[in-house]
Amino acid sequence: MSVLRSIVRGVGSYLPAHIMTNADLTKKVATTDDWIVQRTGIRERRIAATGEMTSDLGLAAAKAALANAGMGADAIDLIVLATSTPDQTFPATAVTIQAELGITRGAAFDMQAVCSGFVFALATADQFLRSGDFRCALVIGAETFSRIIDWNDRGTCVLFGDGAGAVVLEAATQPGTREDRGVLITRLRSDGRHRAKLYVDGGPSSTGTVGHLRMEGREVFRHAVGMITDVIEDAFAATGYNAGDIDWFVPHQANRRIILGSAHKLGIADDKIVVTVDRHGNTSAASIPLALAEATSDGRIKPGNLVLLEAMGGGFTWGSALVRW
């Protein structure tokens, strides 16, 4: 029986021009390049310029994705933006991007699931497209985490960077088998008992300030691999696929040790992993679409490939998606 699937038509990205290296960070806090690389795999990250907002990054990535898809903005009737660093408390940063693209129909809204945001946004857009309510969606991950970092806290300031990535999804009829193109399955989880392990110490209804990111690094690391493998194994069980079937593993780029630990536990070979954390740092909801854009532009991800996505973020939230390119 034929079904509607959300097929990826295009991918795009944007990185701010300014590169902050580990050497630059040694001038701000007591750290070393060796310490950062050994614990995280990060060598550099991008930092948004003064006056460069999350909507600017997201807009540039959206335009790149539309160009890659060969589509005009008038084809889009849904925008889901994953971000934890919006331009303003409200309105949603997605509507700013919508307006800048000249789109006056459909819907646009933000989604907040921190580093899992892109997977949550992808799953949400997929549900809307498969329901028939919308036809073509922009799913964007965009962050300016440099604005909520405490640059005196060496445990967090070395980890994060700014950037944006986007995909164009279009509803299309497929045969209804696991060989279909498009989003095959998504799995989402959250557990608020862990919210104090990774959070921002400010907000409109608490302190009336933006606040800074705070993290219990050891605790996050301790939970990460188990939670990630849980939702991936669930996706495998639901589809009948296994690690050997995966062409490319595109994880959230938080920490190289977490990426490799998850892949090894699942039995995914190193040469199937897309890694950008060394050059981008942790860009939260932007990390997966940034990695997708790189791996499609350089020819690694090809039509027909089975691509596995996963992420874990504050909350805790975590999720996975299997996508046939």
N, C-alpha and C positions, 0 to 999 in steps of 0.2 A: 504494500500500500504506500503510495507516495506521501511525502510529508514536506512541510516547509522547514528549511534549515537556514541558519544565519551564516552566509558565506563571506569570507574576508575578500574584499575587492581591492583594498589598498592599505598601505602602512606608511606612516611618516613620523618624523621626529624633529626635535629642536633642542640644541644645547647652547647655553649662554657662552659668550666669547671668552670670558675670564676663566683661566685655569688656575686653581689653587693646588699646588703640589704639597707633598708631605714636608718638603724642605721649608716651604712657606709657613706651614703650621708650627714648625719648631721655633719660629720667631714669636709665636703667640702663647704657646703653652709648653710645659716641660714634657716633651716627647721626642722620639726619633723616628726616622724613616724605617729603620729595621723593626722597631716595636710595632708600628702601624701595619707594616706589610706582613709580618709574622702572624699577627693576631686577626687580621681582617682581609688581607690580600689587596688592600686599596693603596694606590700610588698617587692618584690625583682625583680631583672632583671639579665640577663647574659651579660658579657662583654668579647669580643674577646681578646685573648692573643696578646701580641706584636708579629707581624709577621704573625698572623692568619688573612687571607684575606677573602673577601666575596666569592671568588671562592672556598676556602677551606671548608667553611660552606656549600655552595651549593652542592659541590661534595659529601660531607658526607651524606647530605640529599638525594641526587639522588641515591647513592648506597643503602641506606636503603630502598628507595621506590622500586628499582629494586628487591632487595631481598624479600621484602614483596609481590611483584607481581610474584615472581618465574621466573623472566626473566633475560636474560643477556643483557649487553649494546648493543650487536649487533642487538637487536630487535628495537632499537630506531632510527628513521630517522628525528626527529624534537625535538629541545630543545628551549623552550621559558623561559627565565629567567627574572623574575620581580625583579628589584632592583633600588634603588636610590643611592646606594653606591658601584659603580663598582670598580674593582681593579685599573683600569686606565681609562682615558678619552676614549681611544680606544686601542686595539680592544674590542669588546663586551666581557664581562666576561663569557658569555655563550659559546664562542668558547674555552676558557680555560678549562671549565668543559667538553666540548665535547672531547677535546684532551686527557684530563686525563682519560676519560672513554674509550679511544681507538676507538672512533667513527670517521669514515672518510667519511661517506656518509650523504646525507640529508642536513639539514640547522640548524643553531643555531644562535640566536640573543637575545639581551636584549630588555626589554620593561620598559618604565619609566612612571608610573602613581602614584608614591609615595605609600601611604597606600592602594590605590585601585589596585595596580599593579598586585596582584595575580588574582583578578577577571578579569582584562583586559587580562592578559596572558592566563587564562583559556578560555575566550571567543575567543581569537585569535587562539589558538591551536584547539579548537573545530571547528572553521570555516575551517581550513586547513584539518582536518581529515574528516569532512563530505563532503568536496569537492572531496575527493579521491586523493589529491596531496600527502598526507603522510598517513602512516599507524599507527604509534605508537609514542607518544610524551611524553617527560618529561616536566612537567610544574613546575617550581621551583620559590619559593620566598626566597631570601637570602639578609640579610642586616647586615652591621656593622655601625649602626647609632652612636655608641659611638665615631666614628672618626669625626663626624660633629657636635657634641654637644659642646656648650659653658658650661663648667662645673662650671662657675660662675653665670649662669642664672638659678635660682631655679625654674622658671616657666616652663622650658623645660628639664633640666637635670634629673629631677626625673621621667620623663615619659617614656624614651626610653631604649631599650635593643637590643641585637644582637641575631641572630639565623637564621635558615633556615628550610624550609619544602618543600616537593616535592610530586607530584602525577604522576603516570604513567597512561596515557590515551591511549586507543586502539580503533580504529574504528571497529565497529561490526554492523551487520545487526539486526535491531529490527522491530517489527510489525508496528510501526508508530503510536502508541497511546500514551496518556499521562502516561500510565503505563509502558512504555519502561524503561529499565535501561539506565543510562548514563546522560549526560548533556541535560536537557530538554529545557532550555531557559536561555539566558543571557540578561541583560539589562545594557547598559553603558551610562554615562552622563559626561559632563564636562562644566564648566563655568569659563572662564579665568578672568572674572571681579573680582574674589575673590583671585587672585594669591598672593596678598600682605599680605593676612591673615595667610599664612603658606608657608614659602619659605626658601631657603638657600641664604645667602647674598654674594655668590661668584660663580664663574664659569669661564670657559676658555675665553669666548668672552666678559666678563664684567670686572671682577677684575683680572683675571689670577690666582686666588687662589681657594682653595676648599670652603672656607667659613664655616659659622656656621648656624645651623637651627634657624629660628626666627618664632615666632608664636603669634598671637593675640588669646589667649586661649578662652576668652569669646565669641568672634565672631565665632570661629570654633564650639564651643559647641552650640551656638545659631542656626547655620544652620544645624548641623549634623542630628538631629532626623528627621526633615522634609525632607531632601534630601534622607536619607536612606529609609524612609517609601515610598517615591515616587516611587523609582525603584522596591521595593518589591511589592507594590500594582499593578504596571504595569505588573510584572511577573505573579502575581496571575490572573489578568484579561486575560492575553494571554493564560493561561493554564487551567483556570477554577478551580484551586486550591484555598484554603484559609488558614488562619492561623491554623485552626483546623486540617488540613490535614498534617501539618508539623510534622515529627518525631523529627528532630533536627535542631536547629537554631545555625549556626556557624558564628558569626559576626567577623569583624575586631576587634582586642583587643586593643582599644585605651584608653578607660575610662569606668569603670564599670557603671557609671551613664548614659552614652550615650547608652551602651548596654541594660541596663534595661529599659531606657526610650523608646527606639525604640521597644523593645519587647512588652512592655505594651501598647504602642499606637497601635500596630498591633494585640494585643490580643493573643500573644504567651506566654504560661505558663512558669514560671521560671524554672521548672524542665525539660524543653526542650532546655535550653540554655547551650551551651558549653562555659565555661569561663576559660581562662588561664591567663588573664591580671594580676592577683595577683602575679603570679610567673614569668612571662615572661616580664612584662611591654609591651610597644608598640613596636613591632618589625617590624612595617611598612608592607611591602609586604610579610614578612614571617609569619605574625600572623595567618592568616587563615589556611595555610597548617600545621603549628605547632599544632593548635587546632584540626584539622582533624586527624593528626597522633595520638594525645593523645586519642581522642574519639574513634578511631578505634582499637587501641591497647588494650584499657581497656574494649572493648566489648560493649560500648554504641551504636555506629553506626554499624548497621548490614546490610547484603545484603537485598535489597528491601526497605530500609528506604528512605523516602523523606527528603533530606537535603537542607536547605536554607542557602546560603552564601550572605554576604553583606559587603561592605566596602566604606569608604569615605576617601579621602586624599587631599593633596595640589593640587592646581590648580584652583578651586576645581575640583576633579574628584570623581565620585561615581558610584557604580554598584551593581548588584545582579545576582545570579545564582541559579537555581533550579536543583538539581542533584538527580537522583534515584540511590541509591547505589547498 
